[in-house]
Amino acid sequence: MAELPLLEWLDRFALGLRFVLEGVSLVCVALGFAATLRLALRQALRRGPSRQPQARRFNSLRLTFGSWLSMALEFQLAADIVATTTAPSNQNLIQLGVIAVIRTFLNIFLGREVELELKFEDAHLQQSQPSSSTETTPS
């Protein structure tokens, strides 16, 4: 009999924790949308010709929003783990598996794009720097 209140307390705690985690996930999506919209507006309102091609500007928007979505999926995955731990139903297990697969693929593709973007930035910086001549100083 003494264990029943503890189990009930754990269920309530898990329900509250799941609610908080799902809320943080929604906040991440909203913040990601706001950050992406802000970046898009800055790009659109920038005066003069842009030095970045249209595809690169779009890619930076995608990477910004994708990173926020990845973070949101992390919190959603945590919420589903909590739900599955306290009530391991088939629906919870399927939901957990689907979100884990989506998060994994999103992180893989985001990681590849970020890596390509960094390589492009490094190459662009090397091209824009004047080549240093190997001058020898008289002794």
C-alpha positions as CSV (number, residue, x, y, z in Angstrom):
1,M,0.0,0.0,0.0
2,A,2.9,2.4,0.7
3,E,4.1,2.0,-2.9
4,L,0.9,3.2,-4.5
5,P,1.4,6.9,-3.6
6,L,5.0,6.7,-4.9
7,L,3.9,5.3,-8.2
8,E,1.1,7.9,-8.4
9,W,3.7,10.6,-7.6
10,L,6.0,9.3,-10.3
11,D,3.2,9.2,-12.9
12,R,2.3,12.8,-12.1
13,F,5.9,13.9,-12.2
14,A,6.4,12.2,-15.6
15,L,3.3,13.8,-16.9
16,G,4.4,17.2,-15.8
17,L,7.9,16.6,-17.2
18,R,6.5,15.5,-20.5
19,F,4.3,18.6,-20.7
20,V,7.4,20.8,-20.0
21,L,9.5,19.0,-22.6
22,E,6.8,19.3,-25.2
23,G,6.4,23.0,-24.4
24,V,10.2,23.6,-24.8
25,S,10.0,21.7,-28.1
26,L,7.3,24.1,-29.3
27,V,9.3,27.1,-28.1
28,C,12.3,25.9,-30.1
29,V,10.2,25.7,-33.2
30,A,8.8,29.2,-32.6
31,L,12.3,30.7,-31.8
32,G,13.7,28.9,-34.9
33,F,11.0,30.4,-37.0
34,A,11.6,33.9,-35.6
35,A,15.4,33.6,-36.1
36,T,15.0,32.4,-39.6
37,L,12.4,35.1,-40.4
38,R,14.8,37.7,-38.9
39,L,17.7,36.5,-41.0
40,A,15.5,36.4,-44.1
41,L,14.4,40.0,-43.5
42,R,18.0,41.2,-42.9
43,Q,19.0,39.5,-46.2
44,A,16.1,41.1,-48.1
45,L,16.6,44.6,-46.6
46,R,20.4,44.6,-47.1
47,R,21.2,47.5,-49.3
48,G,23.3,47.2,-52.4
49,P,24.1,44.0,-54.3
50,S,24.7,41.0,-52.1
51,R,28.0,39.3,-52.2
52,Q,26.4,36.0,-51.5
53,P,24.6,34.2,-54.3
54,Q,20.9,33.5,-53.8
55,A,21.5,29.8,-53.3
56,R,23.9,30.5,-50.4
57,R,21.5,32.9,-48.7
58,F,18.7,30.3,-49.0
59,N,21.0,27.6,-47.6
60,S,21.9,29.7,-44.6
61,L,18.1,30.1,-43.9
62,R,17.6,26.3,-44.2
63,L,20.6,25.6,-41.9
64,T,19.3,28.1,-39.3
65,F,15.8,26.7,-39.2
66,G,17.0,23.1,-39.5
67,S,19.2,23.5,-36.5
68,W,16.3,24.8,-34.4
69,L,14.1,21.9,-35.6
70,S,16.8,19.5,-34.6
71,M,16.8,21.0,-31.2
72,A,13.0,20.8,-31.0
73,L,13.1,17.1,-32.0
74,E,15.6,16.4,-29.2
75,F,13.1,17.7,-26.6
76,Q,10.2,15.9,-28.3
77,L,12.3,12.7,-28.2
78,A,12.9,13.2,-24.5
79,A,9.2,13.8,-23.9
80,D,8.4,10.6,-25.7
81,I,11.0,8.7,-23.7
82,V,9.3,9.9,-20.5
83,A,5.9,8.9,-21.9
84,T,7.1,5.5,-23.0
85,T,8.8,4.8,-19.6
86,T,5.7,5.5,-17.6
87,A,3.2,3.9,-20.0
88,P,4.9,1.7,-22.6
89,S,2.0,1.3,-25.0
90,N,2.4,0.3,-28.7
91,Q,1.4,3.9,-29.7
92,N,4.1,5.4,-27.5
93,L,6.8,3.0,-28.7
94,I,5.9,3.7,-32.4
95,Q,5.9,7.5,-31.8
96,L,9.3,7.2,-30.1
97,G,10.7,5.2,-32.9
98,V,9.4,7.6,-35.6
99,I,10.8,10.7,-33.9
100,A,14.1,9.0,-33.3
101,V,14.4,8.1,-37.0
102,I,13.4,11.6,-38.1
103,R,15.9,13.2,-35.7
104,T,18.7,10.9,-36.8
105,F,18.2,11.6,-40.5
106,L,17.8,15.3,-39.9
107,N,21.0,15.4,-37.8
108,I,22.9,13.5,-40.4
109,F,21.9,15.8,-43.3
110,L,22.3,18.9,-41.2
111,G,25.8,17.8,-40.2
112,R,26.7,17.2,-43.8
113,E,25.4,20.6,-44.9
114,V,27.2,22.4,-42.1
115,E,30.4,20.6,-43.0
116,L,30.1,21.6,-46.6
117,E,29.2,25.1,-45.7
118,L,32.3,25.4,-43.5
119,K,34.5,24.0,-46.2
120,F,33.0,26.5,-48.6
121,E,33.7,29.3,-46.2
122,D,37.3,28.2,-45.7
123,A,37.9,28.1,-49.4
124,H,36.2,31.5,-49.9
125,L,38.4,33.0,-47.1
126,Q,41.6,31.5,-48.7
127,Q,40.6,32.9,-52.1
128,S,39.8,36.4,-50.7
129,Q,43.1,36.7,-48.8
130,P,46.0,38.1,-50.8
131,S,48.6,35.5,-51.4
132,S,51.6,36.3,-49.2
133,S,54.9,36.4,-51.0
134,T,57.9,34.7,-49.5
135,E,60.1,37.7,-49.1
136,T,63.4,37.3,-47.4
137,T,64.7,40.0,-45.1
138,P,68.3,41.0,-45.6
139,S,70.5,40.0,-42.7
